[in-house]
Amino acid sequence: MKKYWFKALLAGLFVIAFNQSCSDLEEKLYDQVKADEFFKNDEEFIAALGAAYTNLYGFQNHGSYMSLQEVSSDEIMIPQRGGDWFDGGIWLNAHRAEFNAQDEPIRNAWNFLFGGVNTCNRLIFQFNDLINKGAVDPALATPFLSELRTLRALWYLWLVDSYGNVPIVDRFDVEAGFAPTNATRAEVYAFIEKELNESVPSLSKAVNTSTYARINYYTGKAIQAKLYLNAQVYKGSPEWDKALAAADEIINSGSYSLEADYFSNFNSNNAGSKESIFVIPYDQVNAQGFNLPQMTLHYVSQETFSLREQPWNGYCSLAEFYNSYDDADKRKGVSGNQKIRGNFLAGQQFKADGVTPGTDGSADDADGPNVFFTPEINAHFPNCQRQAGVRVGKFEFPQGSTTSLSTDFQIFRYADILLVKAEALWRKSAGDATALALVNQIRARAGQPAFASLTADNLLAERGREMFFEAWRRSDLIRFGKYDAARQWKPASQPCKQLWPIPRQQIDANKNLKQNPCY
């Protein structure tokens, strides 16, 4: 399955280069494809789409969009461990919702997201140009244009969620000196909705190797479901019925189902997961970027997993979030037993044999030289202990791993869509029996007893337990009205801090941009 897609992606790389900046919209087509030599069949169009999808590989890189989403939630933090991880205070700022417009991750995330938009715009322009010249059959090109427009809508979903008031740039052929202005968050929402309404009906409903890791009809519906689920936040009025309708199209298709084993979704070889709606097909050789081993594991974890390079000892979860799982929850893992999969690595850590203790040799930890990942974190800064904080264990770390995993990362997963439907029904009627049954279906797989009823607290908590480290928690906290509250290592914050600042470099380069409130 992956070989097919990598071939298409790599072929797409020669079509066009991409640049990740919203302020640079006057790029040249570096490789002009001759219509009489290309775009004669589906395979050639798919190859041309490659550049649009390779942008996604930056999703899991440290220091950009995914990092900010997680560290600004209650799932993950990067404490300052003495001389390690201060990094100018950027990760302390992110966790405390004290963002600075000059912080590097704020700039990196903006460039990553608009880089995706720009690449889609460029390819849409090229396809339309060929159609207008009569060089390409419009009937053949239209589904691929719809695919690009839907992918662009996904990039804008992430932008409206994170930055809110961003420019709407939907074309590549702009005049010299083009300097877009901000659109309001509600206007960006309306743009995304229109793009999806016009494009999704033309997408393929096939769920097989031909659409794996590509935008298909059900990916479009998943984007709509997420957009409508957060409509109250984005535009000021709810759209529960629309969220429900989009989720139902995916569920009623019969194309997806829950895996019996939760962790089969997160294995290295997870391309066959029945829950995968849209994935980024990472590979440790051909498609690198999923750098989780480096980001979360302790230095001595190199011996635990026979890693080829030493990890950085950074990302960890928080005690309150870890303790939200019952010990019998199959998703949690078993403290002190690294051979049983869990969302977390906790307790004493061992070498690859599972018997010999891993030792740090550091005197700064109360537990002594043997490495224990403790749920409790002694300090956010400046001297968090090196072993403090349970680590992210959700995705498989095979023995001998490189710095990049081969796990396909699920942007949209079927379990999430079930929870979207449950929440939409619950928002309409708190006693809805179907909503309760859907949530309890998720809990049953985790070996957890059924809820007797749904509340805002237990629904949010269950979303957190199921969707841990899948980049949705910040958005969930905001939607449930919990983001601004004080929590461990974060003081109470103003509602305007729910949005990230527009990077200072973008404001300086484009005087038409206005900064978000609070910054």
LOGUFI-283226 format. One record per residue: x, y, z of N, C-alpha, C in turn; residue in one letter. Coordinates in steps of 0.2 Angstrom, whole numbers, plus 5000, padded with zeros to 4 digits. Atoms other than C-alpha are relative to their C-alpha. Layout:
BEGIN
XYZXYZXYZA
...
END
This chain:
BEGIN
500449945000500050005000500450065000M
499549944999501450125005500450014993K
499650005006502450084990499750044994K
500349975005501150144978500050075001Y
500049924999500950314986500650035000W
499449975001502750344988500250014993F
499950005007502950314970499750074997K
500449945003501650454966500350065003A
499849944997502350574979500750024997L
499349995002504150554973500050034993L
500149975007503550584955499850075000A
500349935000502650734960500550055002G
499549954998504250814967500350044995L
499749975006504950854950499550054997F
500549965003503350944945500150075002V
500049934998503551094956500450015007I
499749994993504551164971499550035004A
500549964996503651234986500450045005F
499749954996504051374997499550025006N
500450004994503351395015499950075003Q
500149944997502851575017499450044997S
500649975003501251675015500250074997C
499949945002502151835012500450004993S
499750015007503051764996499549964996D
500550035004501651734984500150014992L
499849985007502551784968500649954998E
499550055001503451614965499949984992E
500050025007503951544948499949925000K
500150075001503451374941500749984998L
499350025002505151294941500149944995Y
500050055005504651144931499450004996D
500650005003503451174918499849944996Q
500250075003502551014912499750024994V
500349995006502151004894499449954999K
500650035000500350954892500049944995A
500050065005500650844876500449945003D
499650054997501850744887499849975007E
500250024993500950734903499250015001F
500749984999499150744911499549964995F
500450045005498450604899499649955004K
500350064996497850484913500050025007N
500149994993497350474931500750005004D
499350014997499150414936500450065000E
499649945001499950564929499850065004E
500349954996498750684938500249995007F
499850024993499150584954500750025002I
499349994999500950604952500150085001A
500049935000500750794949499850025007A
500349984993499750804966500649995005L
499550024995501350734975500250065004G
499849954996501950904980499650035005A
500549974996500350954988500049965007A
500050044994500450805000500749995004Y
499350004996502350805004500050055005T
500049954995502050965013499849985007N
500250034994501150865026500549975005L
499550044996502650775032500350045005Y
499849964995503150925042499550005006G
500550004995501650895053500349985007F
499750024994502550795066500750025002Q
499449984998504150885066500050045006N
499949964994504750965082500050074999H
499949935001504551145084499550044996G
500549975005503051185073499349995002S
500750004999501151155072499849955005Y
500250064995500950985081500350025007M
499749984993502151045095499650055004S
500449954997501151195098499349985003L
500650034998499551105098500049965006Q
500050044994500050985111500350035006E
499749964994501151095122499550055003V
500549954997499751225124499449975002S
500650034997498551095130500249975007S
499850034994498450995146500249934999D
499750075001499150835138500750005001E
499350005001500950885135500350065003I
499649944998502250995142500749994998M
499250015000504151025139500350045005I
499749964995504851075155500750024999P
499349985000506551165157500449955005Q
499750054995507651025164500850025001R
499349974999509151125170500250044994G
499849975006510151175155499749984994G
500350035006509051075143499350035000D
500749985003507451145134499850075003W
500249934999507451325140499850034993F
500249985006507551375122499750075000D
500349935000507251555126499350015003G
500750004996505651515136499449984995G
500650015005504651465120499549955002I
500550054998503951305127499750015007W
500349984994503651375144499450054998L
500549965003502651515135499449964998N
500650035003501651395125499649965005A
500450034995501151295140499650045004H
500349954996500651445150499550044996R
500449955005499651525135500350075001A
499649945000500951665136500450014994E
499650005007501351665117500350074999F
499649945002502551785110500050004992N
500049995007502351845092500749984997A
499350015003504251825090500249935001Q
499750064999504351645096500049964994D
499850045006505051525083499449954998E
500550045002503651395084499450034997P
500549965003502351525081500150014992I
499849985007503251575065500049934996R
499950065004503651395060499349974998N
500750035001501751335062499750044994A
500349965005501251485051500249984993W
499750025006502451445038499849934997N
500250065002502051265038499350004997F
500750005002500151295036499950044994L
500149975006500251425023500549974994F
499750045005501551325014499649954997G
500550055002500251195012499550044995G
500449965004499051325006500350024993V
499749985006500251394993500149954995N
499950055004500651234986499449984996T
500650015003498851194983499850054995C
500249945005498551364975500449994994N
499650015005500051334964499849944995R
500250065004499451164957499350014997L
500749995003497651224955500150054994I
499849955005498351374945500249964994F
499750035006499351254934499549964996Q
500650045003497851134931499550044996F
500549965003496651274927500350034994N
499749975006497951354915500049954995D
500050055005498051194906499349984997L
500750015002496151174905499850064995I
500249945004495951354899500450004993N
499750015006497251314885499849954996K
500350065003496251164880500549944999G
499550055000497751054884499849945004A
500250054995496850954897499349995000V
500750015000495150874897499750025007D
500349984994494150964910499749945004P
500350064996493150804915500549965004A
499550034997494750724919500450045006L
499649964995495550864929499550025006A
500549984995493950914939500149975007T
499950044994494150774952500650025004P
499349984997495950824955500050075003F
500149934997495551004957499650005006L
500450014993494250954970500449985005S
499550034995495550854979500450065003E
499649954998496651004979499750055004L
500449954996495351124985499849975007R
500150034993494851004999500650005004T
499350004996496650985005500150075002L
499949934998496751175005499550025005R
500549984995495151185015500349975007A
499750034994496051065028500650055003L
499549954997497551185029499750065003W
500349944997496351325032499649985006Y
500350024994495451225045500550015006L
499550004995497051215055500250085001W
499949934999497351405052499550035004L
500549964996495651465058500049975007V
500050024993495751355073500650035004D
499449984996497551415078500150075000S
499849935001497751595071499350045000Y
500749975000495851635068500050054994G
500149955005495951795058500650014995N
499550005004497051755044499850024993V
500249985007497151805025499749944997P
500350055004496151705013500450014993I
499650005006497351674998499849944996V
500350065004496451564985500350004993D
499850005007497451604970500850015000R
499349995000499251594964500350064995F
499849945005499251724950499850065003D
500249944996499351874961500550054997V
499649955002500052044956500650015004E
499449994996501752104961499950045006A
500149974993501852164979499449985003G
500650024996500352074984500049995007F
499949994993500052105002499249995003A
500650014998498452015008499850035007P
500349974993497352085023499749945004T
500350054996496651985037499349994998N
500750015000494951905035499849985007A
500250024993493951885051499949925000T
500150074998493751715059499449974996R
500750025003491951705053500149994993A
499950005007492451745035500449944998E
499650065002493851605035499549945001V
500550064999492451485042499650004994Y
500450005006491351535027500349984994A
499650025005492751515015500149925000F
499850084999493151335021499349974998I
500750035001491251295021499850004993E
500149995007491051355003500449954996K
499650045003492551264997499849935000E
500250074999492051095004499349994997L
500650015004490251114998500049994993N
499950005007490851144981500449944997E
499550055003492251014980499949935003S
500150074998491750864991499649964996V
500450055004490350794980500449974994P
499650025006491650774966500549955002S
499450054998492850664976499849935000L
500150075000493050484975499749975007S
500350034994492050374988500449935001K
499650064999493350234985500450005006A
499550004994494250175001500449944999V
499650065002495650064994500750034999N
499449985001497450084989500150064995T
500049945004497050214976499850065003S
500149944996496450334989500350005007T
499650004993497550285004500550065000Y
499649944999498350445011499950064995A
500249945005497450554998499350025003R
500649974999495950665000499449964996I
500650035004494350564996499450035003N
500749984998492450594999500050005008Y
500150014993492550535017500550055004Y
499649954997494050645021499750075000T
500449935000493050795015499550005005G
500550004995491650745026500350005007K
499649994994492850725041500250075001A
499849934999493450905038499450045002I
500649964999491650965037499849995008Q
500250014993491250875054500450045005A
499649964995492650955063499950084999K
500249935001492251125055499450025004L
500749994997490451115061500049995007Y
500050014993490851045078500350065003L
499749944997491851205081499750064998N
500349945003490651325073499950055005A
500249954995490151405089500750045002Q
499349974999492051445092500250044994V
499749975006492451495074499550064998Y
500549955003490851595069499550035005K
500549974995489851625085499349975000G
500650034999488451505082500149934998S
499950075001488251315083499849974993P
500250035006488051195068500049925002E
499950074997487751025078499649964994W
500350045005486550965064500449984994D
499550015005487850985051500649965002K
499550054998489150905061499849935000A
500350065000488050765064499949964993L
500250025006487550745046500749984996A
499350025003489450745040500349945003A
499850064997489850615053499649944998A
500450065002488450505048500149984993D
499850025007488950505030500649955001E
499450044999490650425036499849935003I
500250064997489850305048499549954996I
500550045004488450245037500349984993N
499750035006489650215022500249935001S
499850074999490150055030500749994998G
499350015003491950085024500550005006S
499650004994492650105042499749975006Y
500250034994492550025058500550005006S
499550004994493350015076500549944999L
499550064999494949905077499849975007E
500150034994494749775090500550025005A
499449984996496449825097500250074999D
499949925001496650015100500750014997Y
499349985002498550005097500249974993F
499850025007498449925080500050064996S
500049945003498050095075500750045000N
499449964999499750155080500749965000F
499450045002500950015075500450024995N
499649985006502350035063499749984994S
500350025006501449935050499250015001N
500849994999499650015052499750024994N
500349985006499250045034499349974999A
500650045001497849915035499550025005G
500549984995496950005050499350024997S
500749995003495050005047499850075003K
500249944997494950165057500350064996E
499649955004496150265045499550034995S
500349965005495150405036500450044995I
499549965004496550515031500750005004F
499350014997498450485035500550034997V
499349985003500150555033500449935000I
499650075000501150395027500750015001P
499350004998502750415036500449944999Y
499550055001504250305033500750025002D
499449984997505850305042500650014995Q
499549995006506850305025499750044995V
500349975006505650365011499650075002N
500549944998504550495021500150015007A
499849994993505450555037499650065002Q
500349954997504750675049499649995006G
500350014994503850585063500549985005F
499450004995505150625076499949985007N
500250014993504250565091500649975005L
499550034996505650455098500550055003P
499549944998506850605099499650045005Q
500349954996505550715106499849995007M
500350014993504850625121500549955004T
499750054996506050485126500750035004L
499449984996507450495139500649984997H
499450025003509250485135500149925000Y
499950074999509350305142499549964996V
500550045004507850255132500349974993S
499650025006509150235118500149925001Q
499950074998509550065127499449965000E
500650034999507750025130499849974993T
500250025007507350025111500549994995F
499550015005509050005104500050054994S
500149945004508850175096500750024997L
499449995003510150225083500350075002R
499849934997510250405091499750015006E
500349994993510050465108499450055000Q
500649954999508350555112500250065003P
499949934997508150735118499750015007W
500249994993507250705134499650065001N
500449945000505850835131499349995002G
500750004999504050805129499849955005Y
500350054995503050725144499350025001C
500749984998501250715150500050035007S
500149974993500550795166499749955004L
500350054996500050695181499350005000A
500750005000498250755181499749974994E
500250045006498050695163500149935000F
499850074999498950535166499549965005Y
500550034994497850505182499350004998N
500750005002496250535172499849934997S
500150075002496450355165500049955006Y
500050054995495950215176500549954999D
499450055000497350085180499849944995D
500250065004496249955171499950024993A
500149975007496050065155500649974996D
499550035005496949965141500450054997K
499649945003497550135134500550035004R
499549974995498550185149500749975000K
499450035000499850055149500149985008G
499950024994500649975164500750035003V
499449964997501850075175500649945002S
499550054999503549985175500149954996G
499950055005503249875161499950024993N
499949975006503849945145499849954994Q
500250055005503349785135499250004999K
500849995001501449815137499950074997I
500249945004500849945125499650055004R
500449954996500150105133500150074997G
499949935002499850285129500650035003N
499549974997501150315141500649955002F
499550034997502850255147500150035007L
500049974993502850265166500449955004A
499750044995503750195181500749984998G
499350025001505450105181500149984992Q
499850015007506350095164500549955000Q
499550065001507349945158500450014993F
499750015007508549905144499649954996K
500450045005508049805129499849935003A
500150064998508049645139499450005005D
500549994996506649715150500149985007G
499850034993507549655166500650055003V
499549964998509149765167499850075001T
500249934999508749935175500450054995P
499749955004509050085164500350055006G
499749964995510250205174500250074997T
499949935002510450395172500750025002D
499449984997511850415183500050085003G
500149934998511150585188499850015007S
500149994993511150655205499450055001A
500649954999509650775202499349975001D
500750044999508250645204500049975006D
500150034994507550595220500049935000A
500150085000507250415214500749974999D
499450035001509150395212500249984993G
499750015007510150325197499549964995P
500450045004508850205191499450054997N
500549965004507650285178499349985002V
500750014999505850305184499750064997F
500449955002504650405174499450015005F
500549994995503650485187499450054998T
500649965002501850555184500150075003P
499949944997502250695196500650044997E
499449965003503350835189500150065005I
499949964994504250935202500050074999N
500049935001504451095193499950014992A
500049995007504051175176500750034998H
499449975002505651275176500350035007F
499450025005507151295179500349935001P
499750074998507551125187499549955000N
500450065000506350995182500449945000C
499650065000507050825186500049974993Q
499950035006507750735171499549944999R
500550065001506550585174499350025001Q
500749984998505050685179499550004993A
500550005005503450655168500049944996G
500150065005502750505159500150024993V
499849985007503250495141499549974995R
500450025005502250475125500249934998V
499850075002502150285122499549974995G
500550025004500650275111500249974993K
499850035007501550245094500649955001F
499550054999502650095092500750024999E
499349995001504450115095500449934999F
499750065001505249965086500750005002P
499350014998506949895092500450024994Q
499649985005508249985082499750064996G
500349945004507150135077500550054999S
499649945002507950285068499650065004T
500349944997507450465073499350014998T
500749995003505850445062499749945000S
500450065000504450325064499749984993L
500350025006503650225050499349995001S
500750014999501950235058499650064996T
500449955003500650325047499550035005D
500349964995499950465057499350024997F
500749995002498050475057499750075001Q
500349944999497450645054499250005002I
500750014999495650585054499949925001F
500150074998495150425063499349985002R
500750014999493550335064499750015007Y
500249994993493450335083499950075001A
500149924999493550525083499350014997D
500749995003492050525071499549985004I
500550034996491050415082499950055006L
500149954995491450545096499750064998L
500349945003491050685085499250005000V
500750015000489350615082499750005007K
500250004994489150575100499950075003A
500049934997489550755105499450044997E
500649965003488350835092499349985003A
500650024998486950725098499950025007L
500049984993487350765116499950085001W
500149925000487450955113499250014998R
500749985002485650945105499649975006K
500450034994485050835120500449965004S
499550034995486050785135499849935002A
500250074998485050625138500049964994G
500150045006485250565120500349935001D
499850064999485350375121500649974995A
499550025005486350355105500750035001T
499449974998487650475111500449965005A
499750044994487950375127500249944997L
499850065003488050215117500650004996A
499449995004489350285105500650015005L
499449994996490450345119500249935004V
499950074996490250175129500349954995N
499750045005490750085113500850015000Q
499249984999492450175114500249985006I
499850034994492550135132500049935001R
500050075000492149955130500649974997A
499450025003493649935118500650015005R
499449994995494750005132499949965006A
500150044994494049885145499750045005G
500249964995493150015154499250005001Q
500850004999491350015162499750054996P
500449955004489950105153499850065005A
500349954997489450275158499349995001F
500750004999487750295166499750054996A
500249945003487550465158500650044997S
499549955003488550595148499950075003L
499949934997489150755156500550034996T
499549965003490250895149500749975002A
499450024998491650835160500249934998D
499750075002491650645156500049994993N
499950005007491350675138500750034998L
499449975001492850795137500649955002L
499550044998493850675147500149944996A
500050065005493450525136500350024994E
499649975006493950625121500750005001R
499350004999495550655129500449945001G
499750074999495950475134500049974993R
500050035007495450415116500550034995E
499749965005496250555106500750025002M
499449984997497850575116500650014995F
499549995004499250655106499849994992F
500250005007498250665090499850074997E
500149935002498250855089499350035001A
500749985000496450885094499950035007W
500249984993496550925113499950075001R
500149924999496851115112499350024998R
500649985003495351135101499449975004S
500650034996494251015112500050045007D
500049964994494751115128499650074999L
500349945002494251275119499249994999I
500750015002492551205113499649995007R
500350014993492151145131500150055005F
500049954995492551305139500549995005G
499550024994494051235149500750034998K
499349985002495551315140500350055004Y
499849944997495651475149500149995008D
500050014992495551395167500749995002A
499450024997497051375178500149935000A
499950074999497851205178500749995001R
499450014998499451125182500550034996Q
499449975003500951235178499750064995W
500249955004499751355169499550055004K
500549954997498851515176499450014996P
500649985004497151565171500250054995A
499849965006497251655154499450044997S
500649965003496151785145499849964994Q
500250035006495051715131500350014994P
499649985006496051805118500649964999C
499450055001497451685121499849934997K
500250065004496451545113500350004993Q
499650005007497251605097500750025001L
499349985000499051615093500150074997W
499849945004499851775088500249994993P
499750005007500251815070500750015001I
499249994998502151805069500250074998P
499749935001503051965070500350014994R
499650005006504051925055499550024994Q
500649995005502351925045499750075000Q
500249934999501752085052500550054997I
499549965002503352165048500150004992D
500050005007503352105030499450024996A
500649985003501552145027499650055004N
500449954996500852305034499350005000K
500750015000499152255029499749955005N
500350054995499052115042500050045007L
500149974993498352165059500149945005K
499850054995498952075075499349985003Q
500650024996497651965085500050045006N
500149974993496952045101500549965005P
499650034995498052015116500750004999C
499350005002499652035107500350064998Y
END
